[in-house]
Amino acid sequence: MASCAALTSISLLRYSVVTRTSISQGNSGSFLSRSSSRSFRVRAVQENEGPRRLVDIIRIIPEVSRNYFRSPSRRALFGGISLLGGFYVAQTISLSFGALGVNDVIAAVLCVVITEYVTRFYYSRPKVTFPLALLNNFKMGFTYGLFIDAFKLAS
């Protein structure tokens, strides 16, 4: 109970000073302070052992993902998944527009424009980051898939 009072006094100093007569802990883990006017004020407590807020979880996602992708094996794995994902998307686009025979010229133009934009975006950056490398791997798989499909149609 002494640690609860210490955490509450720190949070009260951090936000505002409230005249209180008693301190109790609510069911959800937040601390309630009762003032002399019988109104309840809820004060959020953020310490290592308290519950995390959604904003804090969102803020730590980039650091956690950087730590997760430090391993070369994980980088290679996700690079391969990105490459195969591009291949799959190319096969799907080729199959769907080729089978219908409608708007296949427009689909081909869009594929070329997107591929050229990704290439320009990738090579215009001074430093290649991991998400940018994944995008380039996706583009390579996409281009490879379109070439393979063209060879299948030619035979």
Helices and strands as residue ranges (DSSP letters): H 2-15, E 22-25, E 31-34, E 40-43, H 54-68, H 72-100, H 104-123, H 130-154
